[in-house]
Amino acid sequence: MSLSSGNIKTISVRVYKKFPELKGVSPSVSKQSIPNTKTSSKAIQNYRYLLTYKGVAAMPGGYMMNRIVRVVANHKGKVLKMALSK
């Protein structure tokens, strides 16, 4: 099971709303496995997905700053965590 393009678009809309300077940036997507625990050993192994958006923001005085937003989402496209790197 992989993250569908519809889920990626939905996640991207949330990122663009929070960080408008990244609008139009397409993310790089990587798959992360979730280790099994005793309680979920019988369950089907699910995956999380890391979406990375890289862009540049304009600062006062004509300076530019790299911005990286990392989004962790589950296999259904629900955002679990969103972090900004300055």
Biotite code that builds the C-alpha atoms (Angstrom):
import biotite.structure as struc

atoms = struc.array([
    struc.Atom([0.000, 0.000, 0.000], chain_id="A", res_id=1, res_name="MET", atom_name="CA", element="C"),
    struc.Atom([1.394, 3.416, -0.891], chain_id="A", res_id=2, res_name="SER", atom_name="CA", element="C"),
    struc.Atom([0.349, 7.001, -0.398], chain_id="A", res_id=3, res_name="LEU", atom_name="CA", element="C"),
    struc.Atom([-1.999, 8.011, -3.226], chain_id="A", res_id=4, res_name="SER", atom_name="CA", element="C"),
    struc.Atom([-1.560, 11.163, -5.270], chain_id="A", res_id=5, res_name="SER", atom_name="CA", element="C"),
    struc.Atom([-4.865, 12.448, -3.852], chain_id="A", res_id=6, res_name="GLY", atom_name="CA", element="C"),
    struc.Atom([-3.509, 12.122, -0.308], chain_id="A", res_id=7, res_name="ASN", atom_name="CA", element="C"),
    struc.Atom([-0.312, 13.919, -1.323], chain_id="A", res_id=8, res_name="ILE", atom_name="CA", element="C"),
    struc.Atom([-2.374, 16.779, -2.801], chain_id="A", res_id=9, res_name="LYS", atom_name="CA", element="C"),
    struc.Atom([-4.456, 17.040, 0.390], chain_id="A", res_id=10, res_name="THR", atom_name="CA", element="C"),
    struc.Atom([-1.321, 17.144, 2.547], chain_id="A", res_id=11, res_name="ILE", atom_name="CA", element="C"),
    struc.Atom([0.253, 19.706, 0.201], chain_id="A", res_id=12, res_name="SER", atom_name="CA", element="C"),
    struc.Atom([-2.763, 22.017, 0.533], chain_id="A", res_id=13, res_name="VAL", atom_name="CA", element="C"),
    struc.Atom([-2.302, 22.014, 4.330], chain_id="A", res_id=14, res_name="ARG", atom_name="CA", element="C"),
    struc.Atom([1.418, 22.791, 3.938], chain_id="A", res_id=15, res_name="VAL", atom_name="CA", element="C"),
    struc.Atom([0.779, 25.596, 1.423], chain_id="A", res_id=16, res_name="TYR", atom_name="CA", element="C"),
    struc.Atom([-1.828, 27.135, 3.731], chain_id="A", res_id=17, res_name="LYS", atom_name="CA", element="C"),
    struc.Atom([0.592, 27.202, 6.661], chain_id="A", res_id=18, res_name="LYS", atom_name="CA", element="C"),
    struc.Atom([3.714, 28.076, 4.617], chain_id="A", res_id=19, res_name="PHE", atom_name="CA", element="C"),
    struc.Atom([2.630, 30.112, 1.553], chain_id="A", res_id=20, res_name="PRO", atom_name="CA", element="C"),
    struc.Atom([6.219, 30.611, 0.361], chain_id="A", res_id=21, res_name="GLU", atom_name="CA", element="C"),
    struc.Atom([6.341, 26.886, -0.484], chain_id="A", res_id=22, res_name="LEU", atom_name="CA", element="C"),
    struc.Atom([3.291, 27.016, -2.776], chain_id="A", res_id=23, res_name="LYS", atom_name="CA", element="C"),
    struc.Atom([3.907, 24.991, -5.912], chain_id="A", res_id=24, res_name="GLY", atom_name="CA", element="C"),
    struc.Atom([6.787, 22.971, -4.438], chain_id="A", res_id=25, res_name="VAL", atom_name="CA", element="C"),
    struc.Atom([6.324, 19.249, -4.947], chain_id="A", res_id=26, res_name="SER", atom_name="CA", element="C"),
    struc.Atom([7.479, 17.054, -2.061], chain_id="A", res_id=27, res_name="PRO", atom_name="CA", element="C"),
    struc.Atom([9.895, 14.175, -2.063], chain_id="A", res_id=28, res_name="SER", atom_name="CA", element="C"),
    struc.Atom([8.154, 11.161, -0.509], chain_id="A", res_id=29, res_name="VAL", atom_name="CA", element="C"),
    struc.Atom([9.861, 8.334, 1.359], chain_id="A", res_id=30, res_name="SER", atom_name="CA", element="C"),
    struc.Atom([8.355, 5.321, 3.093], chain_id="A", res_id=31, res_name="LYS", atom_name="CA", element="C"),
    struc.Atom([9.146, 4.518, 6.743], chain_id="A", res_id=32, res_name="GLN", atom_name="CA", element="C"),
    struc.Atom([8.211, 1.247, 8.401], chain_id="A", res_id=33, res_name="SER", atom_name="CA", element="C"),
    struc.Atom([6.703, 1.137, 11.880], chain_id="A", res_id=34, res_name="ILE", atom_name="CA", element="C"),
    struc.Atom([8.306, -1.492, 14.120], chain_id="A", res_id=35, res_name="PRO", atom_name="CA", element="C"),
    struc.Atom([5.977, -4.162, 15.472], chain_id="A", res_id=36, res_name="ASN", atom_name="CA", element="C"),
    struc.Atom([5.226, -4.268, 19.187], chain_id="A", res_id=37, res_name="THR", atom_name="CA", element="C"),
    struc.Atom([3.733, -7.054, 21.281], chain_id="A", res_id=38, res_name="LYS", atom_name="CA", element="C"),
    struc.Atom([0.251, -5.545, 21.077], chain_id="A", res_id=39, res_name="THR", atom_name="CA", element="C"),
    struc.Atom([0.319, -5.113, 17.305], chain_id="A", res_id=40, res_name="SER", atom_name="CA", element="C"),
    struc.Atom([2.286, -8.209, 16.288], chain_id="A", res_id=41, res_name="SER", atom_name="CA", element="C"),
    struc.Atom([-0.821, -9.795, 14.754], chain_id="A", res_id=42, res_name="LYS", atom_name="CA", element="C"),
    struc.Atom([-1.793, -6.633, 12.882], chain_id="A", res_id=43, res_name="ALA", atom_name="CA", element="C"),
    struc.Atom([-0.731, -5.943, 9.338], chain_id="A", res_id=44, res_name="ILE", atom_name="CA", element="C"),
    struc.Atom([2.430, -3.854, 9.299], chain_id="A", res_id=45, res_name="GLN", atom_name="CA", element="C"),
    struc.Atom([1.591, -0.285, 8.379], chain_id="A", res_id=46, res_name="ASN", atom_name="CA", element="C"),
    struc.Atom([3.867, 2.395, 7.063], chain_id="A", res_id=47, res_name="TYR", atom_name="CA", element="C"),
    struc.Atom([4.394, 6.061, 7.651], chain_id="A", res_id=48, res_name="ARG", atom_name="CA", element="C"),
    struc.Atom([5.450, 8.433, 4.930], chain_id="A", res_id=49, res_name="TYR", atom_name="CA", element="C"),
    struc.Atom([7.865, 11.349, 5.153], chain_id="A", res_id=50, res_name="LEU", atom_name="CA", element="C"),
    struc.Atom([7.134, 14.218, 2.780], chain_id="A", res_id=51, res_name="LEU", atom_name="CA", element="C"),
    struc.Atom([9.879, 16.834, 2.467], chain_id="A", res_id=52, res_name="THR", atom_name="CA", element="C"),
    struc.Atom([9.204, 20.270, 0.968], chain_id="A", res_id=53, res_name="TYR", atom_name="CA", element="C"),
    struc.Atom([12.241, 22.462, 0.175], chain_id="A", res_id=54, res_name="LYS", atom_name="CA", element="C"),
    struc.Atom([11.908, 26.127, -0.701], chain_id="A", res_id=55, res_name="GLY", atom_name="CA", element="C"),
    struc.Atom([13.338, 29.614, -0.227], chain_id="A", res_id=56, res_name="VAL", atom_name="CA", element="C"),
    struc.Atom([11.770, 32.488, 1.718], chain_id="A", res_id=57, res_name="ALA", atom_name="CA", element="C"),
    struc.Atom([12.513, 36.172, 1.176], chain_id="A", res_id=58, res_name="ALA", atom_name="CA", element="C"),
    struc.Atom([13.686, 38.036, 4.271], chain_id="A", res_id=59, res_name="MET", atom_name="CA", element="C"),
    struc.Atom([13.828, 41.771, 4.989], chain_id="A", res_id=60, res_name="PRO", atom_name="CA", element="C"),
    struc.Atom([16.845, 43.501, 3.486], chain_id="A", res_id=61, res_name="GLY", atom_name="CA", element="C"),
    struc.Atom([16.832, 41.308, 0.375], chain_id="A", res_id=62, res_name="GLY", atom_name="CA", element="C"),
    struc.Atom([18.176, 38.231, 2.129], chain_id="A", res_id=63, res_name="TYR", atom_name="CA", element="C"),
    struc.Atom([16.999, 34.719, 1.278], chain_id="A", res_id=64, res_name="MET", atom_name="CA", element="C"),
    struc.Atom([16.519, 31.833, 3.709], chain_id="A", res_id=65, res_name="MET", atom_name="CA", element="C"),
    struc.Atom([16.159, 28.132, 2.933], chain_id="A", res_id=66, res_name="ASN", atom_name="CA", element="C"),
    struc.Atom([13.019, 26.567, 4.397], chain_id="A", res_id=67, res_name="ARG", atom_name="CA", element="C"),
    struc.Atom([12.475, 22.839, 4.759], chain_id="A", res_id=68, res_name="ILE", atom_name="CA", element="C"),
    struc.Atom([9.153, 21.427, 5.954], chain_id="A", res_id=69, res_name="VAL", atom_name="CA", element="C"),
    struc.Atom([9.003, 17.768, 6.962], chain_id="A", res_id=70, res_name="ARG", atom_name="CA", element="C"),
    struc.Atom([5.585, 16.121, 7.214], chain_id="A", res_id=71, res_name="VAL", atom_name="CA", element="C"),
    struc.Atom([4.996, 12.656, 8.652], chain_id="A", res_id=72, res_name="VAL", atom_name="CA", element="C"),
    struc.Atom([1.725, 11.085, 7.508], chain_id="A", res_id=73, res_name="ALA", atom_name="CA", element="C"),
    struc.Atom([0.172, 7.652, 7.971], chain_id="A", res_id=74, res_name="ASN", atom_name="CA", element="C"),
    struc.Atom([-0.829, 5.305, 5.138], chain_id="A", res_id=75, res_name="HIS", atom_name="CA", element="C"),
    struc.Atom([-4.289, 6.923, 4.971], chain_id="A", res_id=76, res_name="LYS", atom_name="CA", element="C"),
    struc.Atom([-2.867, 10.427, 4.401], chain_id="A", res_id=77, res_name="GLY", atom_name="CA", element="C"),
    struc.Atom([-3.491, 11.786, 7.916], chain_id="A", res_id=78, res_name="LYS", atom_name="CA", element="C"),
    struc.Atom([-0.806, 14.271, 9.014], chain_id="A", res_id=79, res_name="VAL", atom_name="CA", element="C"),
    struc.Atom([0.825, 13.055, 12.218], chain_id="A", res_id=80, res_name="LEU", atom_name="CA", element="C"),
    struc.Atom([3.563, 15.647, 12.536], chain_id="A", res_id=81, res_name="LYS", atom_name="CA", element="C"),
    struc.Atom([4.722, 18.776, 10.723], chain_id="A", res_id=82, res_name="MET", atom_name="CA", element="C"),
    struc.Atom([8.067, 20.440, 11.421], chain_id="A", res_id=83, res_name="ALA", atom_name="CA", element="C"),
    struc.Atom([9.829, 23.482, 9.952], chain_id="A", res_id=84, res_name="LEU", atom_name="CA", element="C"),
    struc.Atom([13.578, 23.724, 9.637], chain_id="A", res_id=85, res_name="SER", atom_name="CA", element="C"),
    struc.Atom([15.046, 27.219, 9.317], chain_id="A", res_id=86, res_name="LYS", atom_name="CA", element="C"),
])
